[in-house]
């Protein structure tokens, strides 16, 4: 709609689009960074576009683009990182309401806060309500008042700049919090891994049992079709399965003779101690470690430490149970010599459906002794 009847401002380039990119006058000093704000004017009347460009250039703005063809508006808005749009409401083919709707629905979420100042001669409450509902930030009434135009645009840009700065600061703080959280989780995990290693050294002077258990558990889980991210979690969490041994006295843990029933009850507490040590974390890795530490001595037939049976035992724990048992059988202990891998494999076969989950046993047997040896040797540094 026509708001002025003057020949002012830069000329159009012939396709309905005109641009101003001029050196700022001395008055720009008061603007600071506002002078470089990217402003788009959309009005089907070229005279209105040119008048607003002239006003804005005189106010010190250096990057002002004008469009008199509203069909081009969204393409420019999509391409350019604008700071404000001055938008006529009543235009042919594509009106301002359609452009407002496209801004709030089509742009990426971070850019949907782009402020739009509506240009209109329709000052009715209905028109204002509809524009505000559609996402308009402010209004400039036609015919234009130079002072009003300058003030409303400047106020809108200052608000937008402030909101953008707040958003950037929030994003920076969120990044810092995320980085610090990751750092703390890593430090926490390293503490627990060292604690598990300290416990392991008490009855395995190589300190490699936990790593071998993680490697074999990963190989089994991979054959079961577990996702790659879960494989990484399981391999590391399985290594924490015996962290609770730190709470078992040496006289019992390292005893070379058969344990008394009372001593065995003390040994059984390492699952409870381990789960408590790892509890309360927000880390998925430590949460899984807690589950495995508390459940890795359960039996498929329900005759384990705490009486869980079958699929009531978490799958990750069922996998770790077999990997732990295999490595324990094939490693020297204070109370017995290591058994061969073949003997350990036959024992696992016999305990299919007893101590171990039948499906986990089947996958383990399908892997074969060579694959199991490879899985444990990689982490043991023997390849």
N, C-alpha and C positions, 0 to 999 in steps of 0.2 A: 504494500500500500504506500501511496505517496505521502511523505511527511514533510518535504521541503520542495521548493521550486527555485532551485539555484543551480548554477553551473560552477561547482567547486571541486577541488581535490584532483588527484591524479587521474589520468585517463585509463579506460579499460584496455586490456590487451586483445580484445576482439572476441573472446570466448566467454565473456561474462565474469572474468576473474581479474582482479587488479591487486597489486601488492605494493606496499611501501616499506622500504628498508633504508631509512635515512639516518645520518649522523644526528645525535641528539643535540638539542639546543642547551644553552647554559642552565636553563631551569631544571634540567634532568638531575642535577645534583641532589635535589630533595627526594627523588624517586629511589635512588639506589638501584637495587636489583629489579625493581618493578619496570624500569625502562626497557628491559629485555624480555618482558612478558610477551608470549606469543598469542596474538589476538586474531580471531576470525570473525568477520562480519558477513552475515547471510541475509540478503534482502533483495527481492526481485526488482526493486527500483534502483537503477544505477546511481541516480542522484543521491539517494539516501546513503548508499555505500560510500560514495565519494565524500559526502559531507562528514560522515563519521570518521573516515580516514583522516581528513584534514584536521578535525578536532583532536584526534588522538595523537597525530604527529606534532601538533602544536603543544600538546601536553607533555611531549617528550618520549612517547612510545616509539620504538624503533622497528618492531616486527608486527606489522598490521597487514592482514590479507583480507581482501574483499571478494565476495561472490554474489553475482546477481542471478545465477542459475542454481536454484535450490537442489536440483538433482545431483550436483557435484559435491554437496555439503558433506555427506557421510564419508565419501572417499577421502576428502581432505582431513576430516576429523580422525579417520582411521590411521592415516599416514603420519600426521603431524602430532607432536607432543604439545598440544595447546594448553594455554592457561585460562582462557575464557572465550566463550562464543557469544556474540551479539546476534540474536536470531529473531527475524520477523515471523509473526505467527501466521498471517494470512497471505499465502503465496499460491500460485497455480501449480498443478501437478503434484508437487510435494509440499505440504504445508509444515509450519513450525512444530505442530503437535506430533507429526509423524517423525520428524527429526529428533525431537525430545525423547520419544519412545525408543528410537533406535539407540540413542546414547545410553539410556538406562538399561537396555537389554542386550545390545550387540557388542559393546566394548568389553574388553577384559575387566574383571572386577576392580582392579586397582585404578582404572581410569574412569569408572562410572561416576566419580565425584566431580568430574569436569563441570565447573560452574557455567550456567547458561543464563544470560540476561535477555529477557524477552523484549522485543521492540514491537509496540502495538499502539494503535489509535483507539483500540477497544478497551475502555477503562471500566467495563461492567464487572460487577462482582463475579458473575458466572465465568467470564473469560479468565479472570485472575485465579479463581479457584481451580479451574481446569489446568491452567499452566503450572501452578504450584504443585498440583497433584501429579503432573507429568514430570516434575523434577526441576522446574525453573528456580533459579536462585534469587532473581530480582527482576524489576521491570523498568523500562525507560519508555516514557509516553511520547507519542508523536502528536504534534510537531516537536522536534528536539529542542531542549533547552541546553545550551552549551555547558553551563555550570552543573546542571543535574547529570548530564552525560559523564562529565569528568569525575564527579564525586562518586557516582554509583559504580563506575568501572574501577576506580581506584579502591574503593571500599571492598568490592568483590575480590579484586586481586590480592589485597592484603589478607583477607580472610583465607583465600585459597592458599596463599604462600604460607600462612601460619599453620593451616591444616596439613599441608604437605610436609612442613618441617616437623610437626608433631608426629606424623606418620613415619617419617624417616628415622626420627629418634626412637620411636617405638620398635621399628624393625631392627635398628642397631642394638637396642637393649635385648630384644628377643634373640638376636644372633649371639650376643654375648652370653645370655643365659643358657642357650642351647650348647654353646661351646664349653661353658663352665660345667654344665651338667654332664656332658660327655667326658670331660676331664675328670670330674669327681667319680663317675661310674668306672672309668678306667683305673683310677687309683684304688677304688673300693675293690674292684675285681682283682687287681694285682695283689692287694692285701690278702684276699681270700685264697688266691692261687698259691701264694707263698706259705700261707697257713696250712693249706692242704699238703704242700710239698714238705713242710716241716713235719707234719704228722706222718707222711709217707716214709720219710727217711728213718723213722723209728723202727720199722720192720721191713724196709726195703732200702738197702744202703745205696742203691743206684738212683733212687728218687724218680724212676721212670715209669712206674706202674700206672700212675694216673694218666700219663700221656698215651701209653699203649692202650689203656681201656678206652680213651677217647677215640683213638684211631680205629680200633675194631668196631666200636659202637657206630662210628660214622659209616664204615663200610657196610655194615648190616642195614642201617637206615637208608642208605643210598639204594640198595637192592630192593628195599620195601617201597621205594618211590617217593621218599620224603623230599620236600623242596630244598633247593640249595641253601637258602637262608636258614632253614631249620637244621640242616646238616652242620653248618658252622656253629650254631647255638649248642647243638647236642654234643659236638666234639669237645667244646670247652666246658660245658656244664657237667658232662660225664666225668671230667677230670676232678671235679669237686666232690665226688660221691663219698669219699672217706674223710672229709675235712673234720668230722666229729671225732675221729680217733685222737685228736689232740687232747680230748678230755678223758681218755682211758689210761689208767696208770701203767707205767712200763712193766711193772711186775706181772701184770696180767697180759698185756699186749705182746710182750716178748717171752712169755713163759714157754719153755721147750717141751713141757709135758702137757698131757690132756688137761683141759680146764675143768674145774669143779662146776656144778650147776650154778652156784652163786657167782663165780667168776664169769661164766658165760652170760649171765644176766647183765653184768657190768659191761661186757663187750657189746651187747645188744644196744646199750644206750647211745652208742656212737651215731646211730641213725637219727635219734631224737636230737642229740647235741648238734649234729651237722645241720639239720633242718632249722634249728633255732638260730644258729650262727648266721645262716644265709637268709633268714626271714626278714620281712619288712622292707625289702628293696623294691624300687620302681623299675629296676633293670630287668628286661625279659630274660637275660642270661642268668642272673642270680635267682630269679623266680623259678626258672627251670632247674637250676642247681639245687634249690631247696626241695623241689619235688623228688629229684633223683636221690639226694642224700637221705631223705626220709623213707624212700620206698625201694631202695635197690637190694634189700634183703627179704623182700616178699617172694612168695612162691606161687606159681600158677595154681597149685592144688590147695592153697590157703593155709599151708603149714609153715609160713614164714614168720618173721619177727612179730608182726602186728596183725596177722590174720587176714590180710587182704587176699583176694583170690581172683583169678581170671582177668577179665577186662576191667575190673575195678582197680587194678594196678595200672597206673599211667604207662602208656606205650614207651615213652622215653626211658622210664625206669626198667621196664621189662627187657629192653634192649641192653641197657647198661648192666643189668644183672647177669646176663649171659657173658658179655664182654669181660666183666669183672671176674666171674668165676673161671673163665678160660685162662685169663692171664694169671690169676692166683694159682691155678693148678700147674701151670707151666713155669712157675718161678719158685726158687728156693725160699723157704720160710724157716723161722727159728725152730719150728716143731716138726718139719718134714722136708725132704728133698723134692725138687721139681719133678713133675711127670712129663713124659714126652707129649708133643702136640697130638700125636695119634691117640695116645691114651686119654688125653683130655677130651678130644673130639668124641671118642666112644662114650665117655662118661656123660657128655652133653646129650648124645643121642639117646642114652638110656633114660635120661631125666626129661625127655620130651613129654610134655603133659603133666610132669611131676613138678620139678623145680622151675622148669622153663616153659614159656609160651611156645606151643607147637609151631606156630607160623614163624616165629623168630628163629627157632631151631632149624626149620626147613631152609630158611634163607641162609643161615650160617653154614649149613652143610652144603648147600648149592655153591657157596663161595669157594669151598675147598680149602685145604690146609695151606696151599701155596699163597692164595689170595689173602688169607688171614695172617699168614706170616709176613706178607708184604705190608699189610695195613699196620701191623704192630711195629715192624722194623723201620718204616719210614720215620715215625715219630721217635723211635728209639735211637736213631742216628746210626743204624747198621747198614744202610744201603749206600 
